[in-house]
């Protein structure tokens, strides 16, 4: 199922995305990298902002890069499966 268009449409509009629950984090305060469930087919990622120039990526308007530890991504995958 391709959800990229619907996610992009939601993010570009004025709709509010509710991060319903943290599925993986590296602390308990919410002030560190965290992956949140935001819908049946999407997540919201909190991480350290990275400039597109730093990593050599041509980033379209409306998108932001964040960096998170690999183990956080692996934990999120296990918890969402």
MOWO-V422515 format. One record per backbone hydrogen bond with DSSP energy under -1.0 kcal/mol. CO is the residue of the C=O (numbers start at 0). NH is the residue of the N-H. If there is no record, write none. Layout:
co-><CO,CO>
nh-><NH,NH>
This chain:
co-><2,3,4,5,6,7,8,17,20,23,32,33,34,34,35,36,41,43,45,47,50,51,56,59,64,66,68,69,70,71,72,73,74,75,76>
nh-><6,7,8,9,10,11,12,19,36,34,25,45,22,23,43,19,37,35,33,66,54,56,58,62,49,47,72,73,74,75,76,77,78,79,80>
